[in-house]
Amino acid sequence: MKPSLTPGTRAQKSAFADPLAELLRPGQSTELLKELHILTRDGKLNQDSRRKLKQVYHLCHFIEPLLDEV
């Protein structure tokens, strides 16, 4: 049986994890994301931008196979 996480351990785990590292792909330019106003000037990702980035990833998921055919 899996050990359950208490709210305190969840908070500790997320406090040490880098939320940006979970969303950004390897080699992705943070400077470009700042210029596109997806990241804030100080490199943070707000909730609206997080949703926008997920939409972009979803769109790329469908477009990449089509671009590979061309």
Secondary structure, 3 states (H helix, E strand, C coil): CCCCCCHHHHHHHHHHCCHHHHHCCCCCCHHHHHHCCCCCCCCCCCHHHHHHHHHHHHHHHHHHHHHHHC
